[in-house]
Amino acid sequence: MWESLGFASPQMRGIDERAEQFISRFRAEMEFQEKIARLL
């Protein structure tokens, strides 16, 4: 995504990786809460 805007710098890549980690952690948390909600 950033490459097309010309932001393909190592710094932007680092931010992108952190965002990916945050999103995947957030999704895992949501799935976990959904499982708990079904059990309750």
N, CA, C and O atoms as CSV, one atom per row, in Angstrom:
chain,resi,resn,atom,element,x,y,z
A,1,MET,N,N,0.830,-1.207,0.000
A,1,MET,CA,C,0.000,0.000,0.000
A,1,MET,C,C,0.864,1.256,0.000
A,1,MET,O,O,0.685,2.148,-0.829
A,2,TRP,N,N,1.814,1.312,0.953
A,2,TRP,CA,C,2.657,2.513,1.060
A,2,TRP,C,C,3.579,2.672,-0.146
A,2,TRP,O,O,3.931,3.790,-0.522
A,3,GLU,N,N,3.967,1.546,-0.750
A,3,GLU,CA,C,4.893,1.611,-1.882
A,3,GLU,C,C,4.344,2.492,-2.992
A,3,GLU,O,O,5.088,3.258,-3.604
A,4,SER,N,N,3.046,2.388,-3.256
A,4,SER,CA,C,2.437,3.162,-4.341
A,4,SER,C,C,2.455,4.658,-4.032
A,4,SER,O,O,2.412,5.489,-4.939
A,5,LEU,N,N,2.521,4.994,-2.729
A,5,LEU,CA,C,2.556,6.407,-2.341
A,5,LEU,C,C,3.990,6.922,-2.246
A,5,LEU,O,O,4.213,8.110,-2.009
A,6,GLY,N,N,4.965,6.022,-2.431
A,6,GLY,CA,C,6.364,6.430,-2.379
A,6,GLY,C,C,6.917,6.464,-0.969
A,6,GLY,O,O,7.910,7.143,-0.706
A,7,PHE,N,N,6.275,5.727,-0.047
A,7,PHE,CA,C,6.737,5.717,1.347
A,7,PHE,C,C,7.450,4.411,1.692
A,7,PHE,O,O,7.432,3.977,2.844
A,8,ALA,N,N,8.077,3.788,0.696
A,8,ALA,CA,C,8.687,2.475,0.921
A,8,ALA,C,C,10.022,2.580,1.651
A,8,ALA,O,O,10.997,1.943,1.251
A,9,SER,N,N,10.074,3.372,2.708
A,9,SER,CA,C,11.294,3.510,3.496
A,9,SER,C,C,11.299,2.472,4.615
A,9,SER,O,O,10.237,1.993,5.014
A,10,PRO,N,N,12.477,2.119,5.127
A,10,PRO,CA,C,12.552,1.150,6.237
A,10,PRO,C,C,11.706,1.587,7.428
A,10,PRO,O,O,11.104,0.755,8.107
A,11,GLN,N,N,11.664,2.888,7.678
A,11,GLN,CA,C,10.885,3.413,8.799
A,11,GLN,C,C,9.406,3.083,8.630
A,11,GLN,O,O,8.759,2.612,9.566
A,12,MET,N,N,8.873,3.332,7.433
A,12,MET,CA,C,7.469,3.048,7.168
A,12,MET,C,C,7.199,1.552,7.266
A,12,MET,O,O,6.141,1.133,7.735
A,13,ARG,N,N,8.164,0.748,6.820
A,13,ARG,CA,C,8.002,-0.702,6.882
A,13,ARG,C,C,7.904,-1.155,8.336
A,13,ARG,O,O,7.123,-2.048,8.662
A,14,GLY,N,N,8.695,-0.538,9.201
A,14,GLY,CA,C,8.652,-0.863,10.625
A,14,GLY,C,C,7.302,-0.534,11.227
A,14,GLY,O,O,6.756,-1.314,12.007
A,15,ILE,N,N,6.759,0.626,10.865
A,15,ILE,CA,C,5.441,1.034,11.351
A,15,ILE,C,C,4.389,0.062,10.840
A,15,ILE,O,O,3.481,-0.326,11.576
A,16,ASP,N,N,4.516,-0.329,9.583
A,16,ASP,CA,C,3.574,-1.264,8.965
A,16,ASP,C,C,3.576,-2.599,9.705
A,16,ASP,O,O,2.519,-3.167,9.979
A,17,GLU,N,N,4.779,-3.097,10.027
A,17,GLU,CA,C,4.889,-4.374,10.738
A,17,GLU,C,C,4.239,-4.287,12.106
A,17,GLU,O,O,3.558,-5.216,12.539
A,18,ARG,N,N,4.452,-3.158,12.791
A,18,ARG,CA,C,3.853,-2.988,14.112
A,18,ARG,C,C,2.335,-2.926,14.009
A,18,ARG,O,O,1.625,-3.463,14.860
A,19,ALA,N,N,1.846,-2.275,12.973
A,19,ALA,CA,C,0.395,-2.193,12.753
A,19,ALA,C,C,-0.173,-3.585,12.497
A,19,ALA,O,O,-1.236,-3.932,13.012
A,20,GLU,N,N,0.542,-4.382,11.698
A,20,GLU,CA,C,0.096,-5.752,11.415
A,20,GLU,C,C,0.011,-6.563,12.706
A,20,GLU,O,O,-0.958,-7.289,12.929
A,21,GLN,N,N,1.034,-6.434,13.553
A,21,GLN,CA,C,1.048,-7.159,14.823
A,21,GLN,C,C,-0.123,-6.727,15.693
A,21,GLN,O,O,-0.791,-7.561,16.305
A,22,PHE,N,N,-0.372,-5.417,15.748
A,22,PHE,CA,C,-1.468,-4.887,16.557
A,22,PHE,C,C,-2.807,-5.421,16.068
A,22,PHE,O,O,-3.647,-5.839,16.864
A,23,ILE,N,N,-2.999,-5.402,14.746
A,23,ILE,CA,C,-4.263,-5.860,14.158
A,23,ILE,C,C,-4.475,-7.352,14.423
A,23,ILE,O,O,-5.574,-7.765,14.796
A,24,SER,N,N,-3.432,-8.159,14.234
A,24,SER,CA,C,-3.579,-9.603,14.454
A,24,SER,C,C,-3.855,-9.899,15.922
A,24,SER,O,O,-4.629,-10.802,16.240
A,25,ARG,N,N,-3.214,-9.130,16.834
A,25,ARG,CA,C,-3.459,-9.312,18.262
A,25,ARG,C,C,-4.890,-8.917,18.606
A,25,ARG,O,O,-5.560,-9.579,19.399
A,26,PHE,N,N,-5.346,-7.824,17.993
A,26,PHE,CA,C,-6.709,-7.339,18.212
A,26,PHE,C,C,-7.731,-8.374,17.741
A,26,PHE,O,O,-8.716,-8.644,18.428
A,27,ARG,N,N,-7.484,-8.951,16.559
A,27,ARG,CA,C,-8.392,-9.973,16.017
A,27,ARG,C,C,-8.434,-11.191,16.922
A,27,ARG,O,O,-9.506,-11.734,17.189
A,28,ALA,N,N,-7.264,-11.627,17.397
A,28,ALA,CA,C,-7.200,-12.788,18.288
A,28,ALA,C,C,-7.984,-12.507,19.567
A,28,ALA,O,O,-8.695,-13.377,20.069
A,29,GLU,N,N,-7.853,-11.302,20.087
A,29,GLU,CA,C,-8.576,-10.898,21.293
A,29,GLU,C,C,-10.081,-10.938,21.057
A,29,GLU,O,O,-10.833,-11.416,21.906
A,30,MET,N,N,-10.521,-10.435,19.905
A,30,MET,CA,C,-11.945,-10.429,19.576
A,30,MET,C,C,-12.478,-11.860,19.480
A,30,MET,O,O,-13.553,-12.159,20.000
A,31,GLU,N,N,-11.729,-12.741,18.816
A,31,GLU,CA,C,-12.142,-14.140,18.687
A,31,GLU,C,C,-12.238,-14.796,20.058
A,31,GLU,O,O,-13.171,-15.552,20.329
A,32,PHE,N,N,-11.274,-14.503,20.917
A,32,PHE,CA,C,-11.248,-15.053,22.269
A,32,PHE,C,C,-12.488,-14.613,23.042
A,32,PHE,O,O,-13.126,-15.426,23.711
A,33,GLN,N,N,-12.828,-13.330,22.950
A,33,GLN,CA,C,-14.003,-12.811,23.655
A,33,GLN,C,C,-15.292,-13.402,23.094
A,33,GLN,O,O,-16.243,-13.635,23.840
A,34,GLU,N,N,-15.331,-13.646,21.786
A,34,GLU,CA,C,-16.518,-14.270,21.183
A,34,GLU,C,C,-16.709,-15.684,21.728
A,34,GLU,O,O,-17.834,-16.093,22.017
A,35,LYS,N,N,-15.607,-16.435,21.869
A,35,LYS,CA,C,-15.685,-17.794,22.412
A,35,LYS,C,C,-16.215,-17.761,23.839
A,35,LYS,O,O,-17.073,-18.564,24.204
A,36,ILE,N,N,-15.707,-16.836,24.644
A,36,ILE,CA,C,-16.162,-16.701,26.028
A,36,ILE,C,C,-17.638,-16.320,26.060
A,36,ILE,O,O,-18.400,-16.860,26.862
A,37,ALA,N,N,-18.044,-15.402,25.199
A,37,ALA,CA,C,-19.446,-14.963,25.149
A,37,ALA,C,C,-20.368,-16.139,24.830
A,37,ALA,O,O,-21.478,-16.218,25.355
A,38,ARG,N,N,-19.908,-17.055,23.969
A,38,ARG,CA,C,-20.727,-18.224,23.626
A,38,ARG,C,C,-20.860,-19.168,24.814
A,38,ARG,O,O,-21.896,-19.807,25.000
A,39,LEU,N,N,-19.804,-19.250,25.616
A,39,LEU,CA,C,-19.829,-20.148,26.775
A,39,LEU,C,C,-20.715,-19.604,27.893
A,39,LEU,O,O,-21.292,-20.382,28.653
A,40,LEU,N,N,-20.830,-18.307,28.002
A,40,LEU,CA,C,-21.623,-17.701,29.085
A,40,LEU,C,C,-23.114,-17.818,28.830
A,40,LEU,O,O,-23.917,-17.360,29.642
